[in-house]
Amino acid sequence: MTEYRYLHYDVFTDTRFEGNPLAVLPDARGLSDAQMQTIAAEMAFSETTFVLPAEGDGTDVRMRIFTPAQELPMAGHPTIGTTFALVREGEIVPGTLRFTFGLNVGPTPVDLEWAGEALGFAWMTQRVPAFGETFEDAPTREAVAAAVGLEAADLAPDVPLQVVSTGVAFLFVPLRSRAAVDRAAPNLEVMRRLAIERGLDHYYVFTTDPGEAGDPPATAYSRMFAPVLGIMEDPATGGACGPLGGYLVQHGLVPVADARGIVNLQGAAMGRPSWLHIQVEGAPGAVGHVRVGGSSVLVATGVLEV
């Protein structure tokens, strides 16, 4: 048996048992692809990360990201959480302003904000959002609404269902209200059909509805479903928040003047509120790079025998 240390972080929160859980193996040398996939399935978090020596110029480490079912080209909460883990491990020294991960999409920089020697906040720079197919015909809108357990009347008018990506493609499903977001529930049968017919497998439902008096303030209120890929619901999806920010600016749901202060609340409906901060460059028709940031808190450490 070989022992591998791991750290368990809750990401996009500073409160334990909220945010999105993440397992980080800070030294994954010697593990095969199959072993990494098996460990990710055993951990049963939405993602597990495996840190390896740097392979490319301009990167500090190589990192691979696995869901319980497959490897991902990039993801947000694994990148932010692993940054905090590597500070704890001494791989990132206090005062470092930028650390670059080698991901499957290429070099991915993270900017660090410090409170003395403690890391307080990390910002992941993502690619310029790529705006893909829109679905505006009534039959498709009805099918997508059914896929997330809602009616077409729950969909927000005047803005499209659209696929947007900064490395992983998500279908953005704008809804009328926070109540509709809370009522959403994945219909696996419909999602499987749309995965075959339209290639849709990540559903990001959201609203810009501010909610009722006393509701926590946020620019967007959201949930993410990908049961076809083994993730029934994800408490915090950083890889979707870059595209979300781009979508909000592209379609005028957030004015350009406010585009560097977007706050997205995800996971509240499943009891794991997660606060994801988004900064977007550019304007409608010319959206530029996006950054997604947040905090993380250590929950546990352990040792795997492989």
C-alpha positions in Angstrom: 0.0 0.0 0.0 1.1 3.6 -0.7 -0.3 6.4 1.5 -1.6 9.6 0.0 -2.5 12.6 2.1 -5.6 14.6 1.4 -7.3 17.7 2.6 -11.0 18.4 2.7 -12.0 22.0 2.1 -15.4 23.8 1.9 -15.0 26.3 -1.0 -16.7 29.6 -1.7 -17.5 30.1 2.0 -15.7 30.9 5.2 -18.1 28.7 7.2 -17.5 25.0 7.7 -20.2 22.7 6.3 -21.4 25.3 3.8 -20.0 26.0 0.3 -18.9 23.2 -1.9 -16.8 20.3 -0.5 -13.5 19.5 -2.2 -10.9 16.8 -1.7 -7.3 17.8 -2.6 -4.4 15.3 -2.9 -1.4 17.7 -2.7 1.1 15.1 -4.0 -0.5 12.7 -6.4 2.7 11.4 -8.0 2.5 7.7 -8.8 -1.3 7.5 -9.3 -2.6 6.3 -12.6 -5.5 7.9 -14.4 -7.7 4.9 -13.4 -6.7 5.3 -9.7 -7.5 9.0 -9.8 -10.9 8.3 -11.2 -11.5 5.6 -8.6 -10.4 7.9 -5.7 -12.7 10.7 -7.0 -15.6 8.2 -7.0 -14.7 7.1 -3.5 -14.6 10.6 -2.2 -18.0 11.3 -3.8 -17.6 15.1 -3.8 -18.5 16.9 -7.0 -14.7 17.2 -7.7 -11.4 15.9 -6.4 -8.1 17.4 -7.4 -4.7 15.8 -7.9 -1.6 18.0 -7.8 1.5 17.0 -9.7 4.8 18.7 -10.6 4.6 21.4 -13.2 4.7 20.2 -16.8 4.6 23.4 -18.9 6.4 26.7 -19.0 4.8 29.4 -17.0 3.0 27.1 -14.6 3.7 26.3 -10.9 2.0 22.9 -10.7 0.0 20.6 -12.8 -3.5 19.9 -11.6 -6.0 17.3 -12.7 -9.7 17.5 -11.7 -12.1 14.6 -11.6 -15.8 14.3 -10.8 -17.0 10.9 -9.6 -17.6 10.0 -13.3 -15.0 11.8 -15.5 -12.1 14.2 -15.7 -12.8 17.9 -16.4 -10.7 20.3 -18.5 -11.1 23.0 -15.8 -13.3 23.9 -12.8 -13.6 26.8 -10.5 -14.2 25.5 -6.9 -11.3 23.0 -7.3 -9.0 25.7 -8.4 -9.9 28.1 -5.6 -9.9 25.4 -3.0 -6.6 23.8 -4.1 -5.0 27.3 -3.9 -6.0 27.4 -0.2 -4.7 23.8 0.3 -1.3 24.6 -1.2 -0.9 27.6 1.1 -1.5 25.3 4.0 1.0 22.8 2.6 3.7 25.5 2.1 3.7 25.1 -1.7 2.5 28.7 -1.9 4.4 31.1 0.4 2.6 34.0 2.1 2.8 37.2 0.1 2.7 35.4 -3.3 0.5 37.5 -5.6 -0.1 35.1 -8.5 0.1 31.3 -8.8 -0.5 29.5 -12.1 -2.0 26.0 -12.4 -1.5 23.9 -15.5 -5.0 22.6 -16.2 -6.2 20.6 -19.2 -7.3 23.9 -20.8 -3.8 25.3 -20.3 -2.1 27.7 -17.8 -4.7 29.2 -15.4 -3.6 32.0 -13.2 -4.9 32.7 -9.7 -4.4 36.0 -7.9 -4.1 35.9 -4.1 -5.2 38.4 -1.5 -3.6 38.1 1.9 -4.5 39.1 5.5 -1.0 39.0 7.0 0.3 35.4 6.4 -3.2 34.0 5.9 -4.8 33.7 2.5 -8.1 35.6 2.6 -9.3 35.5 -1.0 -8.3 33.9 -4.4 -9.3 35.0 -7.9 -9.2 32.6 -10.8 -8.9 34.1 -14.3 -10.9 32.3 -16.9 -11.0 32.5 -20.7 -13.1 35.0 -22.5 -16.6 33.5 -22.5 -17.6 31.7 -25.7 -21.3 32.3 -26.5 -22.8 29.3 -28.1 -26.2 28.1 -29.3 -29.4 29.8 -28.2 -32.7 28.0 -27.8 -35.6 30.3 -28.3 -38.3 28.1 -30.0 -41.2 27.1 -27.8 -40.7 23.3 -28.0 -37.1 23.5 -26.8 -38.0 26.0 -24.1 -40.7 23.6 -22.9 -38.3 20.7 -23.0 -35.6 22.5 -21.0 -38.1 23.7 -18.5 -39.3 20.1 -18.0 -35.7 18.9 -17.7 -35.3 21.1 -14.6 -38.8 20.2 -13.3 -40.5 23.5 -14.2 -43.0 24.9 -16.7 -42.1 27.1 -19.6 -44.0 29.9 -17.8 -41.2 29.8 -15.1 -38.6 30.9 -17.7 -37.6 34.5 -17.8 -39.0 36.3 -20.9 -36.9 38.3 -23.3 -33.6 36.6 -22.7 -32.5 33.3 -24.3 -31.6 29.9 -23.1 -27.9 29.8 -24.2 -24.8 27.7 -24.0 -21.8 29.6 -22.7 -18.3 28.3 -21.9 -15.0 29.4 -20.5 -13.7 25.8 -20.7 -16.8 23.8 -19.8 -20.1 24.4 -21.6 -23.2 25.2 -19.5 -26.7 25.8 -20.6 -27.9 28.9 -18.8 -31.6 28.8 -17.9 -32.9 32.2 -16.7 -35.9 32.0 -14.5 -38.4 34.6 -13.3 -38.0 34.3 -9.6 -36.0 32.9 -6.7 -39.1 30.8 -5.9 -38.8 29.1 -9.3 -35.1 28.4 -8.7 -35.9 26.8 -5.4 -38.6 24.6 -7.0 -36.3 23.3 -9.7 -35.6 19.6 -9.7 -33.7 17.6 -12.3 -35.7 15.2 -14.4 -33.1 12.6 -15.3 -35.2 11.0 -18.1 -35.6 14.3 -20.0 -32.0 15.3 -19.3 -30.8 12.1 -20.8 -32.9 12.6 -23.9 -31.6 16.2 -24.3 -28.0 15.0 -23.8 -28.5 12.7 -26.8 -30.5 15.0 -29.0 -28.8 18.4 -28.2 -25.6 17.5 -26.3 -26.8 19.3 -23.1 -25.5 18.0 -19.8 -24.9 21.0 -17.5 -28.0 23.0 -16.6 -27.4 26.3 -14.7 -30.7 27.8 -13.5 -30.6 31.3 -12.1 -32.5 34.5 -11.6 -31.6 38.2 -11.0 -34.8 38.5 -8.9 -33.8 40.2 -5.6 -36.3 38.1 -3.7 -38.4 39.0 -0.7 -37.5 41.4 2.2 -34.9 39.7 4.4 -33.5 37.4 1.6 -29.7 37.5 1.4 -28.7 40.2 -1.2 -27.0 38.9 -4.4 -26.9 39.8 -8.0 -27.8 36.3 -9.1 -29.4 33.4 -7.2 -28.6 30.0 -8.8 -28.4 26.2 -8.9 -26.5 23.8 -11.1 -27.6 20.3 -12.2 -25.5 17.7 -14.1 -27.0 14.3 -13.1 -26.0 12.8 -16.5 -22.4 13.3 -15.4 -23.0 12.0 -11.9 -23.6 15.4 -10.2 -27.2 15.6 -9.1 -26.7 19.1 -7.8 -23.5 21.2 -7.2 -23.4 23.6 -4.3 -21.0 26.0 -6.0 -19.8 26.0 -9.6 -16.9 28.4 -10.3 -16.5 27.1 -13.8 -20.1 28.2 -14.5 -19.7 31.6 -12.9 -17.3 33.1 -15.5 -19.8 32.2 -18.2 -22.7 33.4 -16.0 -21.0 36.8 -15.6 -20.5 37.0 -19.3 -24.1 36.1 -19.9 -25.4 38.8 -17.5 -23.3 41.5 -19.2 -24.0 40.3 -22.7 -27.7 40.4 -22.3 -27.9 43.6 -20.3 -29.0 42.0 -17.0 -26.0 43.6 -15.3 -24.9 47.1 -16.3 -21.3 47.5 -17.4 -20.7 49.9 -14.4 -21.6 47.0 -12.1 -19.8 44.2 -13.9 -16.8 44.1 -11.6 -18.9 43.6 -8.5 -21.2 40.7 -9.4 -22.1 38.4 -6.4 -23.8 35.0 -7.1 -25.5 33.0 -4.3 -25.6 29.3 -5.2 -26.4 26.2 -3.1 -28.8 27.9 -0.7 -31.7 25.6 -1.7 -29.6 22.5 -0.7 -28.5 24.0 2.6 -25.0 24.9 1.5 -25.0 28.6 0.6 -22.0 29.5 -1.5 -20.8 33.0 -2.3 -19.1 33.4 -5.7 -17.7 36.8 -6.7 -17.4 37.6 -10.4 -15.6 40.4 -12.3 -16.3 40.9 -16.0 -14.4 43.0 -18.5 -15.9 44.6 -21.6 -19.5 45.3 -22.6 -22.4 43.7 -24.5 -21.0 42.3 -27.8 -17.5 42.6 -26.6 -17.3 40.7 -23.3 -13.7 40.1 -22.2 -11.9 38.0 -19.6 -13.7 37.1 -16.4 -12.5 36.4 -12.9 -14.2 34.2 -10.3 -13.2 34.5 -6.6 -13.9 33.3 -3.2 -12.7 32.0 0.1 -12.3 28.4 1.5 -12.1 26.8 4.9 -10.3 23.6 6.0 -12.7 20.9 7.3 -10.5 17.8 7.7 -7.3 16.0 6.7 -6.7 12.3 6.2 -4.6 9.6 4.6 -5.7 7.3 1.7 -4.1 3.8 1.3 -3.9 2.9 -2.4 
